[in-house]
């Protein structure tokens, strides 16, 4: 059994398959260059720009460029918002690597949590449904 390495290599005993030409009444399918001209080039350029901005969204510090410059493109804005949130999380993570800063952050978060707990107890004793800042909005959005 011999293996063929090239598509046009064939045995002398096997007849070549004949590929019929396109019928003359059919027109060739339009390509990108012939179908829209300048409009297609502009839309392709816009799509390429949006893709480039979407990629740029996930690079630290550059995430603000698409957020500010591509307000008309929903796809670029989607990635820019996600990239910005991710960038902020990265900043917090870097700050928490610094020992004195991490001690301060953890202590501040603990003090705020205790203050919110005391406020919640106070409003609960009064029978009031008062939303705590940030916590109340998050609690409404979640299904617990």
C-alpha positions in Angstrom: 0.0 0.0 0.0 1.5 3.3 -1.1 0.5 6.5 0.6 0.1 9.7 -1.3 1.8 12.7 0.0 0.6 15.2 -2.5 -3.0 15.7 -3.7 -2.1 15.6 -7.4 0.1 12.5 -7.1 -1.8 9.5 -8.5 -1.3 6.0 -9.7 -1.0 5.4 -13.3 -3.8 2.9 -13.1 -6.3 5.2 -11.4 -8.2 7.6 -13.6 -8.2 11.3 -12.5 -11.5 12.6 -11.4 -12.8 15.3 -13.7 -14.0 18.4 -12.0 -16.6 20.2 -14.1 -16.3 23.9 -14.7 -18.9 26.3 -13.4 -21.8 26.7 -15.8 -21.5 29.9 -17.9 -24.9 31.3 -16.8 -23.7 31.6 -13.2 -21.8 34.7 -12.0 -19.0 34.3 -9.6 -19.8 35.0 -6.0 -18.9 38.5 -4.9 -15.7 38.9 -2.8 -15.0 41.4 -0.1 -13.3 43.7 -2.5 -16.0 43.7 -5.2 -19.1 43.6 -3.2 -19.0 46.8 -1.2 -16.0 48.7 -2.1 -15.2 51.5 0.3 -18.1 50.6 2.6 -16.7 47.1 3.2 -13.2 48.5 3.8 -14.6 51.0 6.3 -16.7 48.4 8.2 -13.9 45.9 8.2 -11.6 48.6 9.5 -14.2 49.5 12.2 -14.5 45.8 13.2 -10.7 45.5 13.3 -10.5 48.6 15.5 -13.2 47.3 17.8 -11.3 44.0 18.1 -8.1 45.8 18.8 -9.8 47.9 21.5 -11.4 44.7 23.0 -7.9 43.2 23.3 -6.5 46.5 24.7 -9.3 46.4 27.4 -7.6 43.6 29.3 -4.1 45.3 29.4 -3.6 47.2 32.6 -3.7 51.0 32.2 -4.8 50.7 28.6 -8.3 49.6 29.6 -9.4 53.3 29.7 -8.6 53.9 26.1 -11.5 51.9 24.7 -13.7 53.0 27.5 -13.4 56.6 26.5 -12.8 56.3 22.7 -15.2 53.5 21.5 -18.5 54.7 23.1 -20.3 53.8 19.8 -19.3 50.1 19.8 -21.2 47.9 22.3 -18.7 45.1 22.0 -15.7 47.3 22.7 -17.6 48.9 25.6 -18.5 45.5 27.1 -14.8 44.4 27.1 -13.7 47.8 28.3 -16.0 47.7 31.4 -14.9 44.2 32.2 -11.2 45.1 31.7 -11.6 48.2 34.0 -13.1 46.1 36.8 -10.4 43.6 36.3 -7.8 46.4 36.5 -9.3 47.7 39.7 -9.2 44.2 41.2 -5.5 43.9 40.2 -4.7 47.2 41.9 -6.4 45.9 45.1 -4.4 42.7 44.9 -1.1 44.5 44.4 -2.0 46.8 47.4 -2.7 43.8 49.5 0.7 42.4 48.8 2.2 45.3 50.7 2.2 44.2 54.4 1.4 47.6 56.1 -1.3 48.4 53.5 -2.9 45.0 53.8 -3.1 45.3 57.6 -4.8 48.7 57.2 -7.2 47.4 54.6 -8.3 44.4 56.6 -8.7 46.5 59.7 -10.7 49.1 57.8 -13.0 46.5 56.3 -13.5 44.9 59.7 -14.4 48.2 61.3 -16.8 49.0 58.5 -18.4 45.6 58.8 -18.9 46.1 62.5 -20.4 49.5 62.0 -22.8 48.1 59.4 -23.7 45.3 61.8 -24.5 47.8 64.6 -26.5 49.9 62.2 -28.4 46.8 61.0 -29.2 45.8 64.6 -30.4 49.4 65.4 -32.7 49.5 62.4 -33.9 46.0 63.1 -34.8 46.9 66.7 -36.8 49.9 65.4 -38.6 47.8 62.9 -37.3 49.8 59.9 -36.2 48.4 56.5 -33.3 50.7 55.8 -30.8 49.7 53.1 -27.2 49.7 54.2 -24.9 51.4 51.7 -23.5 49.0 49.1 -24.6 46.0 51.1 -28.3 46.6 50.6 -27.9 46.9 46.8 -25.9 43.7 46.6 -28.4 41.9 48.8 -31.3 43.0 46.4 -29.4 41.7 43.4 -28.7 38.3 44.8 -31.0 35.3 45.2 -30.2 33.9 48.6 
